[in-house]
Amino acid sequence: MRPDLTPDTIVDFIADIFTRRGGEEYLGEPVTMAQHMLQGATIAEQNGMSEEIIVAALLHDIGHFTSEFGTYHPDDTQDRHHEDAGEEVLAPFFPPVITDCVKYHVAAKRYLCATKPDYFARLSTASVHTLELQGGPMDPTEVTAFEQNPHLTEIIQVRYLDEAGKRPDMDTPDFAHFAPMVQRMVDAHTKAHS
């Protein structure tokens, strides 16, 4: 855990990432990184989903900014496993349901491609490309193991929100709209572990 991050500073830290880095390209998609994550959270909120799901959708790709977490190196030539990087920085501050949604949203794509034949058709061209880098659809043994996760339902919800959040014409609120909700999740986790 970064020593400079605390339950009182983590939300501002994330807000700053959205401000400084959110305009970066999102892996060949027609939206920026911030638009992608804000769209997922907005769709979740519009559909009356729980605050855990809204916040998980908002933060699921935060690990793409791995240079913020000290895991990026300019000489990298392979995937930095953004799902692990994101989970690592969020785990001390957020409930396990949220960090599991972050950590396993890539696995959920592989899972859905293996178990729901129509899911692959929903994937964007960029998402199909990354699927191959991430190992392709799960094999039956991986499917069985993945289904043991106690947060499977929530992880799958966030995965669908991930695919939905790629619309170049969608208006969303900015991070500040969700910040109080994000702080509530941090406070709930802190209280549960104090």
SERO-4910 file (N, C-alpha, C, O; in steps of 0.05 Angstrom, whole numbers):
BEGIN
 pado doro    nc1    nc2    nc3   cac1   cac2   cac3    cc1    cc2    cc3    oc1    oc2    oc3
  Met    A     17    -24      0      0      0      0     18     25      0     38     26     14
  Arg    A     10     45    -15     25     70    -15     22     84     12     -1     87     21
  Pro    A     44     91     24     42    103     51     28    130     51     18    138     72
  Asp    A     27    144     29     14    170     28    -16    169     25    -30    189     27
  Leu    A    -27    145     21    -56    142     17    -69    133     43    -59    114     56
  Thr    A    -90    146     50   -106    140     74   -135    140     67   -142    149     45
  Pro    A   -153    131     85   -181    133     79   -191    162     75   -211    167     63
  Asp    A   -175    181     86   -183    209     82   -172    221     56   -181    243     48
  Thr    A   -153    208     43   -141    220     19   -146    203     -6   -142    213    -28
  Ile    A   -156    179     -4   -158    162    -27   -178    173    -48   -173    170    -72
  Val    A   -200    185    -39   -220    195    -58   -209    219    -74   -213    221    -98
  Asp    A   -194    236    -60   -182    259    -74   -160    249    -93   -157    260   -115
  Phe    A   -146    228    -85   -125    216   -103   -138    206   -128   -128    210   -150
  Ile    A   -161    192   -126   -175    181   -150   -186    204   -166   -184    204   -191
  Ala    A   -197    224   -153   -208    247   -167   -186    261   -184   -191    269   -207
  Asp    A   -163    263   -172   -140    276   -186   -132    259   -211   -125    271   -232
  Ile    A   -133    233   -209   -127    216   -232   -147    221   -254   -140    224   -277
  Phe    A   -173    222   -247   -193    227   -267   -188    254   -281   -191    257   -305
  Thr    A   -180    274   -265   -175    301   -276   -151    301   -294   -152    312   -317
  Arg    A   -129    290   -285   -104    292   -300   -102    272   -322    -90    278   -343
  Arg    A   -112    248   -318   -107    226   -337   -132    217   -352   -130    201   -371
  Gly    A   -155    226   -344   -180    215   -354   -185    220   -384   -200    206   -397
  Gly    A   -171    240   -395   -174    246   -424   -158    228   -442   -158    231   -466
  Glu    A   -143    208   -430   -127    191   -446   -144    171   -462   -166    165   -455
  Glu    A   -133    162   -484   -147    143   -502   -152    117   -487   -136    108   -471
  Tyr    A   -175    106   -493   -182     80   -480   -179     58   -501   -199     50   -513
  Leu    A   -155     48   -504   -150     23   -519   -164     21   -546   -175      0   -553
  Gly    A   -164     43   -561   -176     42   -587   -206     45   -588   -218     43   -609
  Glu    A   -219     49   -565   -248     53   -564   -254     83   -570   -236    100   -569
  Pro    A   -280     89   -577   -287    116   -585   -292    134   -561   -304    155   -564
  Val    A   -282    127   -537   -286    143   -513   -259    145   -499   -241    129   -503
  Thr    A   -257    165   -482   -233    167   -465   -235    149   -441   -256    137   -436
  Met    A   -214    146   -426   -214    130   -402   -236    140   -382   -252    124   -372
  Ala    A   -236    166   -377   -256    177   -358   -284    172   -368   -302    164   -353
  Gln    A   -289    178   -394   -316    174   -405   -325    145   -401   -348    140   -394
  His    A   -307    126   -406   -314     98   -404   -322     91   -376   -343     79   -372
  Met    A   -307     99   -356   -313     92   -328   -337    107   -318   -354     96   -304
  Leu    A   -340    133   -326   -363    149   -317   -388    138   -330   -410    139   -318
  Gln    A   -387    129   -355   -410    117   -368   -420     92   -353   -444     89   -348
  Gly    A   -402     75   -346   -410     50   -332   -424     57   -306   -444     45   -299
  Ala    A   -413     76   -291   -424     84   -265   -451     98   -270   -470     93   -255
  Thr    A   -453    114   -290   -479    128   -296   -501    109   -304   -523    111   -294
  Ile    A   -494     90   -321   -514     70   -329   -523     54   -304   -547     48   -301
  Ala    A   -504     47   -287   -511     32   -262   -530     49   -245   -550     39   -234
  Glu    A   -524     75   -242   -540     92   -225   -568     96   -238   -588     95   -224
  Gln    A   -569    100   -264   -595    103   -278   -613     78   -275   -637     80   -276
  Asn    A   -600     55   -272   -615     30   -269   -620     22   -240   -628     -1   -235
  Gly    A   -614     40   -222   -620     35   -194   -603     13   -181   -612      0   -162
  Met    A   -580      9   -191   -562    -11   -180   -550     -1   -153   -552     22   -147
  Ser    A   -539    -20   -138   -529    -13   -111   -504      6   -114   -492      8   -135
  Glu    A   -499     20    -92   -475     38    -92   -450     22    -96   -431     32   -109
  Glu    A   -449     -3    -86   -425    -19    -91   -420    -24   -121   -397    -21   -130
  Ile    A   -441    -29   -135   -439    -34   -164   -431     -8   -179   -415     -8   -197
  Ile    A   -444     14   -171   -438     40   -184   -409     47   -180   -395     55   -199
  Val    A   -399     44   -155   -371     51   -150   -352     31   -163   -331     39   -174
  Ala    A   -359      6   -163   -342    -14   -177   -340     -8   -207   -319    -10   -219
  Ala    A   -363     -1   -219   -363      6   -248   -346     31   -252   -331     33   -272
  Leu    A   -347     50   -234   -332     75   -236   -302     70   -235   -287     83   -248
  Leu    A   -294     51   -218   -266     47   -213   -254     22   -226   -230     16   -223
  His    A   -270      7   -242   -260    -19   -251   -234    -18   -268   -218    -36   -267
  Asp    A   -230      4   -282   -207      6   -299   -186     25   -288   -168     34   -303
  Ile    A   -188     33   -263   -169     52   -252   -140     42   -254   -121     58   -255
  Gly    A   -137     16   -255   -110      4   -257    -96      9   -284    -72      4   -286
  His    A   -111     19   -304    -97     26   -329    -77     49   -324    -58     52   -340
  Phe    A    -82     64   -303    -63     86   -297    -41     75   -278    -36     86   -257
  Thr    A    -29     53   -287    -10     39   -269     14     56   -262     26     51   -241
  Ser    A     21     76   -278     44     93   -270     38    109   -245     56    118   -231
  Glu    A     12    112   -239      4    126   -214     10    108   -190     13    118   -167
  Phe    A     13     82   -194     15     63   -172     43     52   -170     48     34   -154
  Gly    A     62     62   -186     89     54   -184     95     27   -197    116     15   -192
  Thr    A     77     17   -214     82    -10   -226     89     -8   -256     95    -28   -268
  Tyr    A     88     16   -266     93     20   -295    123     26   -299    136     39   -283
  His    A    134     16   -321    161     22   -329    161     27   -359    147     13   -374
  Pro    A    175     48   -369    174     55   -397    183     33   -416    176     33   -439
  Asp    A    198     14   -406    208     -8   -423    188    -32   -424    194    -52   -437
  Asp    A    165    -29   -411    146    -51   -412    138    -58   -440    133    -40   -456
  Thr    A    136    -84   -446    128    -92   -473    104   -111   -471     97   -123   -491
  Gln    A     93   -114   -448     70   -133   -445     50   -121   -426     54   -101   -413
  Asp    A     27   -134   -425      5   -126   -408     14   -123   -379     27   -141   -369
  Arg    A      6   -101   -366     12    -97   -338     -9   -108   -320     -8   -103   -296
  His    A    -29   -122   -330    -50   -133   -314    -64   -111   -297    -62   -111   -273
  His    A    -77    -93   -312    -89    -69   -299   -109    -77   -277   -113    -62   -258
  Glu    A   -122   -100   -281   -141   -109   -261   -128   -114   -234   -139   -108   -213
  Asp    A   -103   -125   -234    -89   -130   -209    -78   -104   -198    -79   -100   -173
  Ala    A    -68    -87   -215    -58    -61   -206    -80    -45   -192    -75    -33   -171
  Gly    A   -104    -45   -204   -126    -30   -192   -135    -42   -166   -139    -27   -146
  Glu    A   -137    -68   -165   -146    -81   -140   -125    -76   -118   -133    -72    -95
  Glu    A   -100    -76   -124    -79    -72   -104    -81    -45    -91    -78    -43    -66
  Val    A    -86    -24   -106    -87      2    -94   -113      7    -80   -114     23    -60
  Leu    A   -135     -6    -89   -161     -1    -76   -166    -19    -52   -182    -11    -34
  Ala    A   -154    -42    -51   -161    -62    -30   -160    -52     -1   -177    -59     15
  Pro    A   -140    -35      6   -140    -26     34   -163     -7     41   -168     -2     65
  Phe    A   -177      3     21   -197     24     26   -226     17     20   -244     31     28
  Phe    A   -230     -4      4   -257    -10     -6   -266    -38      2   -249    -56      5
  Pro    A   -292    -42      4   -303    -69     11   -295    -90    -10   -291    -83    -34
  Pro    A   -292   -115     -2   -283   -136    -21   -301   -139    -45   -291   -146    -67
  Val    A   -327   -133    -43   -344   -135    -67   -334   -116    -89   -335   -123   -112
  Ile    A   -326    -92    -81   -316    -73   -101   -289    -81   -112   -285    -81   -136
  Thr    A   -271    -89    -95   -244    -96   -104   -245   -122   -121   -229   -126   -139
  Asp    A   -263   -140   -114   -266   -164   -131   -277   -157   -159   -268   -169   -178
  Cys    A   -295   -138   -160   -305   -129   -186   -282   -117   -203   -281   -121   -228
  Val    A   -264   -103   -190   -241    -92   -204   -222   -114   -212   -214   -115   -236
  Lys    A   -215   -131   -194   -195   -152   -198   -204   -172   -219   -188   -183   -234
  Tyr    A   -230   -178   -220   -240   -200   -237   -256   -192   -261   -269   -209   -274
  His    A   -257   -166   -268   -273   -158   -291   -262   -168   -317   -277   -172   -336
  Val    A   -236   -173   -319   -224   -185   -343   -231   -214   -344   -238   -225   -365
  Ala    A   -228   -228   -321   -236   -256   -320   -265   -260   -327   -273   -280   -339
  Ala    A   -282   -241   -319   -310   -242   -325   -316   -242   -355   -334   -255   -364
  Lys    A   -300   -227   -370   -303   -227   -399   -296   -255   -410   -311   -266   -426
  Arg    A   -275   -266   -400   -267   -293   -409   -289   -314   -401   -295   -332   -416
  Tyr    A   -300   -310   -377   -321   -328   -367   -346   -326   -384   -357   -346   -393
  Leu    A   -355   -302   -390   -379   -298   -405   -376   -308   -434   -395   -319   -446
  Cys    A   -352   -305   -445   -347   -315   -472   -349   -345   -473   -355   -357   -493
  Ala    A   -342   -358   -450   -343   -387   -449   -371   -398   -443   -377   -420   -451
  Thr    A   -387   -382   -428   -413   -393   -418   -437   -382   -432   -459   -393   -430
  Lys    A   -434   -359   -446   -457   -346   -459   -449   -341   -488   -436   -321   -494
  Pro    A   -457   -358   -506   -449   -356   -534   -455   -328   -547   -440   -319   -565
  Asp    A   -476   -315   -538   -483   -290   -550   -466   -267   -539   -467   -244   -550
  Tyr    A   -452   -271   -518   -436   -250   -505   -414   -240   -523   -409   -216   -525
  Phe    A   -401   -258   -537   -378   -250   -554   -387   -230   -575   -372   -212   -582
  Ala    A   -412   -232   -584   -422   -213   -605   -424   -185   -594   -425   -166   -610
  Arg    A   -426   -182   -567   -428   -155   -555   -401   -141   -554   -400   -116   -551
  Leu    A   -379   -156   -557   -353   -144   -553   -345   -125   -576   -351   -131   -599
  Ser    A   -333   -103   -569   -322    -85   -589   -297    -98   -602   -287   -117   -591
  Thr    A   -289    -87   -624   -265    -97   -637   -241    -97   -619   -225   -116   -617
  Ala    A   -238    -75   -604   -215    -73   -585   -217    -93   -563   -197   -105   -554
  Ser    A   -242    -99   -554   -246   -118   -532   -240   -146   -542   -231   -163   -526
  Val    A   -247   -152   -567   -240   -178   -578   -210   -182   -579   -200   -203   -572
  His    A   -196   -161   -587   -167   -162   -588   -155   -168   -560   -137   -185   -557
  Thr    A   -164   -153   -540   -153   -157   -513   -161   -184   -502   -146   -195   -486
  Leu    A   -184   -194   -510   -192   -221   -501   -170   -241   -508   -164   -259   -491
  Glu    A   -159   -239   -532   -138   -258   -540   -113   -255   -523   -101   -274   -515
  Leu    A   -106   -230   -517    -82   -225   -500    -87   -235   -472    -68   -242   -458
  Gln    A   -112   -235   -463   -119   -243   -436   -124   -273   -433   -130   -282   -411
  Gly    A   -121   -288   -454   -123   -317   -452   -147   -329   -465   -150   -354   -464
  Gly    A   -163   -313   -478   -187   -324   -492   -208   -334   -473   -205   -330   -449
  Pro    A   -229   -346   -483   -250   -357   -466   -239   -377   -446   -221   -392   -452
  Met    A   -251   -378   -422   -243   -397   -402   -248   -426   -411   -266   -431   -426
  Asp    A   -231   -444   -401   -237   -472   -405   -255   -481   -382   -259   -467   -363
  Pro    A   -267   -505   -384   -286   -514   -364   -276   -514   -335   -290   -508   -317
  Thr    A   -250   -520   -331   -239   -520   -304   -238   -491   -293   -244   -487   -270
  Glu    A   -230   -472   -310   -229   -444   -302   -258   -434   -296   -262   -419   -276
  Val    A   -277   -442   -312   -305   -434   -307   -314   -443   -280   -326   -428   -265
  Thr    A   -309   -469   -274   -318   -480   -248   -305   -465   -225   -318   -458   -205
  Ala    A   -279   -459   -227   -265   -444   -206   -276   -416   -203   -280   -406   -181
  Phe    A   -281   -403   -226   -290   -375   -225   -318   -373   -212   -324   -354   -198
  Glu    A   -334   -393   -216   -362   -393   -205   -362   -396   -175   -383   -393   -163
  Gln    A   -339   -402   -163   -338   -403   -133   -336   -376   -120   -339   -374    -96
  Asn    A   -330   -355   -135   -327   -329   -123   -353   -319   -111   -374   -320   -124
  Pro    A   -352   -311    -85   -377   -303    -72   -390   -278    -84   -413   -272    -78
  His    A   -374   -263    -99   -384   -238   -112   -389   -242   -142   -388   -222   -157
  Leu    A   -394   -266   -150   -397   -272   -179   -418   -254   -192   -413   -243   -213
  Thr    A   -441   -252   -180   -463   -236   -191   -455   -207   -196   -460   -196   -217
  Glu    A   -442   -195   -176   -434   -167   -178   -412   -164   -199   -412   -145   -214
  Ile    A   -393   -183   -200   -372   -181   -220   -383   -182   -248   -375   -167   -266
  Ile    A   -403   -199   -252   -416   -201   -279   -431   -175   -285   -430   -166   -308
  Gln    A   -444   -164   -265   -458   -138   -270   -439   -117   -280   -444   -103   -299
  Val    A   -416   -115   -266   -396    -95   -274   -385   -100   -301   -379    -82   -316
  Arg    A   -382   -126   -308   -372   -133   -335   -391   -123   -357   -383   -112   -377
  Tyr    A   -417   -127   -352   -437   -117   -372   -436    -86   -373   -439    -75   -395
  Leu    A   -432    -73   -351   -430    -44   -351   -404    -35   -365   -404    -14   -378
  Asp    A   -383    -51   -363   -358    -45   -377   -364    -45   -408   -355    -26   -421
  Glu    A   -378    -65   -418   -384    -66   -447   -402    -43   -455   -401    -33   -477
  Ala    A   -420    -35   -437   -440    -14   -443   -428     14   -444   -438     31   -458
  Gly    A   -406     17   -429   -395     44   -427   -375     52   -448   -352     59   -442
  Lys    A   -384     51   -473   -366     57   -496   -380     73   -517   -376     69   -541
  Arg    A   -398     92   -508   -414    107   -526   -404    135   -529   -404    151   -510
  Pro    A   -395    143   -553   -382    169   -557   -401    192   -553   -393    215   -549
  Asp    A   -427    187   -554   -447    209   -553   -461    211   -526   -481    225   -523
  Met    A   -452    196   -505   -466    196   -479   -456    218   -461   -432    221   -457
  Asp    A   -474    233   -449   -467    253   -429   -468    240   -402   -486    224   -396
  Thr    A   -449    246   -385   -449    236   -357   -441    258   -338   -429    278   -346
  Pro    A   -448    255   -313   -437    273   -293   -407    268   -291   -397    248   -300
  Asp    A   -392    286   -278   -364    282   -274   -358    267   -248   -377    259   -234
  Phe    A   -333    262   -242   -326    246   -219   -337    258   -193   -345    244   -175
  Ala    A   -339    285   -192   -348    298   -167   -376    289   -160   -383    288   -136
  His    A   -393    282   -179   -420    273   -174   -419    247   -158   -435    242   -140
  Phe    A   -400    229   -164   -398    203   -151   -380    203   -126   -381    184   -111
  Ala    A   -365    225   -122   -345    225   -100   -357    220    -73   -345    205    -57
  Pro    A   -380    231    -66   -392    225    -39   -399    195    -36   -396    184    -15
  Met    A   -408    183    -58   -414    154    -57   -388    138    -54   -388    119    -38
  Val    A   -367    146    -68   -341    133    -65   -332    135    -36   -322    115    -25
  Gln    A   -334    158    -25   -326    162      3   -342    145     22   -332    135     42
  Arg    A   -368    142     17   -385    125     34   -375     96     34   -376     83     54
  Met    A   -366     87     11   -356     60      9   -330     57     25   -326     37     39
  Val    A   -313     77     24   -288     78     39   -294     78     69   -283     63     85
  Asp    A   -313     95     77   -320     98    105   -332     72    116   -326     64    138
  Ala    A   -349     58    100   -361     33    108   -339     12    112   -340     -3    132
  His    A   -320     11     94   -298     -8     96   -281     -2    121   -273    -21    136
  Thr    A   -274     23    125   -258     32    148   -272     24    174   -259     14    192
  Lys    A   -298     30    176   -313     24    200   -314     -6    206   -312    -14    229
  Ala    A   -317    -22    184   -318    -51    188   -291    -62    197   -291    -84    208
  His    A   -269    -48    193   -243    -58    200   -230    -42    222   -205    -43    226
  Ser    A   -246    -27    238   -234    -12    260   -242    -24    287   -234    -13    307
***
